[in-house]
């Protein structure tokens, strides 16, 4: 009888431990290498991956947009900014525990540098120019951004050189430019131009603004690169479907990577090319979705 009680107690403990493990796994952000759908009561956009898997993103609630940090390893979500004005488009600063984001509206937009260790922020550029949507070269000595150009009265693509304190306008478009993104090797910039007729084109140029070329039309939001700077991922809406495309940097090799009926946007790819993330906006909730991607090439 005593032996039976001991066996019963042993199997009860094993059952509890197994179920506890399952419960903890279900609550973890990653399940089978897929980011467990984490719901937010707001509009979530522009998630960006760090080298260690942390994700920064913007979240709009009650008319205000702030920057948040998701740490999948610690299973925690932390609000990084406390300002009362719009804080958008966070990106990681290469090889730094810091993010850059823009704050303010339209011509009052400015780029801020936020040190995640001290939680202190300061202006990234000490130039009087409206700026937003930053992207860095791997060495951090150049930053590309959308800046308002007084001469053309349009948003153009600029770069700023931190070493030589040099500000350069790279584009002279009749439409408004947005979302410049440096290639991982720092040699090219992909960006979007929205013309007055509503057509949005994805363009590419080298880091100093030459050899500009249209890659494809009908694009939505910010594109991203594969780590070898060979392919570009971008989104396009076709009727009721939202499509994630991959294209080679010379404009060839266009193919569909993913197609869904629900709105997803803002793709970003991890440095090891094993995890692709994007945000999903449904009627009552926003989510960050992540899954292993093997069809990019």
C-alpha positions in Angstrom: 0.0 0.0 0.0 2.8 2.4 0.9 4.6 1.5 -2.3 1.4 2.3 -4.3 1.1 5.7 -2.6 4.8 6.4 -3.4 4.3 5.6 -7.1 1.1 7.6 -7.2 2.9 10.6 -5.7 5.8 10.2 -8.2 3.5 10.2 -11.2 1.5 13.1 -9.9 4.7 15.2 -9.5 5.8 14.2 -13.1 2.3 15.2 -14.4 2.5 18.6 -12.7 6.0 19.3 -14.0 5.0 18.4 -17.5 1.9 20.6 -17.5 3.8 23.4 -15.9 6.4 23.2 -18.7 3.6 23.3 -21.3 2.0 26.3 -19.6 5.2 28.2 -19.5 5.9 27.4 -23.1 2.5 28.6 -24.2 3.1 31.9 -22.4 6.5 32.4 -24.0 6.6 34.7 -27.0 8.3 32.0 -29.2 6.4 28.8 -29.9 7.9 26.4 -32.4 10.1 29.3 -33.6 7.1 31.4 -34.2 6.4 34.5 -32.3 3.3 33.8 -30.2 0.6 36.3 -31.2 0.9 39.1 -28.7 -2.1 41.3 -28.8 -2.1 45.1 -28.3 -5.0 47.4 -28.0 -3.6 49.9 -30.5 -2.0 50.2 -33.9 1.4 48.5 -34.0 3.9 49.3 -36.8 7.6 49.2 -37.8 9.0 46.4 -35.6 12.8 46.2 -35.9 15.0 43.3 -34.8 18.3 43.6 -32.9 21.2 41.1 -33.1 20.0 39.5 -29.9 16.4 39.1 -31.0 14.9 42.1 -29.1 12.3 44.1 -31.1 11.5 47.8 -30.9 8.3 49.0 -32.4 5.8 51.9 -32.4 2.4 51.6 -30.8 -0.4 54.1 -31.2 -3.0 54.4 -28.5 -5.6 57.2 -27.9 -4.0 59.3 -30.6 -0.5 59.2 -29.2 2.3 57.0 -30.6 5.2 55.8 -28.5 8.2 53.4 -28.8 8.2 50.0 -27.0 10.7 47.3 -26.6 9.9 43.6 -26.7 12.4 41.2 -25.2 11.4 37.6 -26.2 14.1 36.1 -23.9 12.8 37.8 -20.8 9.2 37.7 -22.0 8.8 41.4 -21.3 7.4 44.5 -23.0 8.8 47.9 -21.9 7.7 51.4 -23.0 10.8 53.4 -23.9 9.5 56.9 -24.6 7.4 59.2 -22.4 6.9 62.3 -24.6 3.5 63.6 -25.5 4.1 64.0 -29.2 4.3 61.4 -31.9 7.3 59.0 -31.6 7.7 56.8 -34.6 9.9 54.7 -36.9 12.4 53.2 -34.4 15.6 51.6 -35.7 18.5 50.0 -33.9 21.9 51.9 -34.0 24.4 49.3 -35.3 26.6 47.9 -32.5 25.1 50.1 -29.9 22.5 49.5 -27.2 20.5 52.4 -28.6 17.7 53.2 -30.9 16.9 56.2 -33.1 13.3 57.4 -33.7 11.6 60.5 -35.0 9.3 62.7 -33.0 6.9 65.5 -33.9 4.6 66.2 -36.8 5.4 67.0 -40.5 7.8 69.9 -40.8 8.5 69.7 -37.0 9.8 66.2 -37.2 13.2 65.6 -35.6 15.4 62.5 -35.0 16.2 61.5 -31.5 18.9 59.1 -30.2 17.9 57.1 -27.2 20.5 55.3 -25.0 18.8 52.2 -23.7 21.1 51.9 -20.7 20.6 55.4 -19.3 17.2 56.0 -21.0 18.3 59.4 -21.9 17.7 60.9 -25.4 19.1 63.8 -27.4 18.8 65.2 -30.9 20.6 63.0 -33.4 21.4 65.9 -35.8 22.2 69.5 -34.8 20.9 70.8 -38.1 17.7 72.8 -38.6 16.0 70.3 -40.9 12.7 68.4 -40.6 13.8 64.7 -40.5 12.4 61.3 -40.0 12.8 57.6 -40.9 16.5 57.0 -40.1 18.8 54.2 -41.4 22.5 53.7 -40.6 25.4 52.2 -42.4 27.1 49.4 -40.5 29.9 51.7 -39.4 27.4 54.3 -38.1 29.3 57.2 -39.8 26.4 57.8 -42.2 22.7 58.1 -41.5 20.1 58.3 -44.3 16.7 59.9 -43.6 13.7 61.6 -45.1 14.1 65.3 -44.9 11.9 68.2 -45.9 13.6 70.2 -48.7 12.6 73.9 -48.7 13.6 74.3 -52.4 11.4 71.6 -53.8 8.8 71.7 -51.0 9.0 67.9 -51.0 10.4 65.2 -48.7 13.7 64.1 -50.2 16.4 61.6 -49.1 19.4 63.1 -47.3 22.5 61.7 -45.6 24.5 63.1 -42.8 28.2 62.3 -42.3 29.0 62.3 -38.6 32.8 62.3 -39.2 32.8 65.4 -41.5 29.7 67.1 -40.3 28.4 67.0 -43.8 24.7 67.1 -44.9 23.8 66.0 -48.4 20.6 65.9 -50.3 20.6 62.8 -52.6 17.3 63.0 -54.4 15.5 65.6 -56.5 12.1 64.0 -56.9 8.8 65.6 -57.9 7.1 63.3 -55.5 7.6 62.8 -51.8 10.4 60.3 -50.7 10.2 58.1 -47.7 11.7 55.1 -45.8 15.4 55.1 -47.0 17.1 51.9 -45.9 20.8 51.3 -46.2 21.9 47.9 -47.5 23.8 45.8 -44.9 27.1 46.5 -46.8 26.4 50.2 -46.7 26.8 50.6 -50.5 23.2 51.2 -51.6 20.0 52.8 -50.4 16.5 51.6 -51.3 13.6 54.1 -50.8 10.0 54.9 -51.8 8.8 57.8 -53.9 5.1 58.6 -53.9 4.0 60.7 -56.9 1.2 63.1 -57.0 -1.0 60.6 -59.0 -0.8 58.3 -56.0 1.7 55.8 -57.5 4.4 54.6 -55.1 7.7 53.3 -56.6 10.5 51.5 -55.0 13.8 53.0 -56.1 17.5 52.2 -55.4 20.7 54.3 -55.6 24.2 54.1 -54.4 25.2 55.6 -51.0 26.1 59.0 -52.5 22.9 59.3 -54.6 24.1 58.2 -58.1 22.8 55.4 -60.4 19.1 55.9 -59.3 16.8 53.3 -60.7 13.1 52.3 -60.3 12.8 48.7 -59.1 9.1 48.2 -59.0 5.8 50.1 -58.5 2.8 49.8 -56.2 4.8 49.4 -52.9 3.6 50.0 -49.4 5.7 51.1 -46.4 9.3 50.4 -45.6 11.4 47.7 -47.4 14.2 45.6 -45.9 17.3 43.8 -47.2 18.6 40.3 -47.0 21.9 40.3 -45.0 24.1 39.8 -48.1 22.6 43.0 -49.7 21.4 40.9 -52.6 17.6 40.9 -52.3 15.1 43.4 -51.1 11.8 42.5 -49.4 8.8 44.8 -49.8 5.0 44.8 -49.5 2.3 45.5 -52.0 -1.5 45.3 -51.9 -3.3 43.7 -54.8 -7.1 43.9 -54.4 -8.0 42.1 -51.2 -4.6 40.5 -50.8 -1.4 41.7 -49.1 1.7 40.4 -50.7 5.3 40.2 -49.5 7.7 40.2 -52.5 11.4 39.6 -52.9 13.4 41.2 -55.7 17.1 41.2 -56.6 18.8 44.6 -56.2 19.1 45.0 -60.0 15.4 44.8 -60.5 15.2 41.2 -61.6 14.1 38.0 -59.9 10.7 39.3 -58.6 8.7 36.7 -56.7 6.0 36.4 -54.0 7.3 35.2 -50.6 4.0 35.4 -48.7 0.4 36.3 -49.5 -2.4 36.9 -47.0 -5.9 38.4 -46.9 -5.2 40.3 -43.7 -3.2 43.5 -43.6 0.5 42.9 -42.6 3.3 45.4 -43.0 6.7 46.6 -42.0 8.9 43.5 -42.7 12.3 43.1 -41.0 14.7 40.2 -41.4 17.2 38.9 -38.8 20.9 39.1 -39.5 21.1 35.3 -39.7 18.2 35.3 -42.2 16.3 32.7 -40.1 13.5 34.9 -38.8 11.2 37.3 -40.6 9.0 39.6 -38.6 6.1 41.9 -39.5 3.2 43.6 -37.8 -0.4 42.6 -38.3 -3.3 45.0 -37.9 -6.8 43.5 -37.4 -10.0 45.1 -36.4 -9.6 45.0 -32.7 -5.9 44.2 -32.1 -2.4 44.4 -33.4 0.2 41.7 -33.3 3.9 41.1 -34.1 4.3 37.9 -36.0 7.6 36.1 -36.5 8.4 32.9 -38.4 11.4 31.1 -40.0 11.6 32.1 -43.6 13.1 29.8 -46.2 11.5 31.0 -49.4 13.2 34.4 -49.6 15.6 33.3 -52.3 
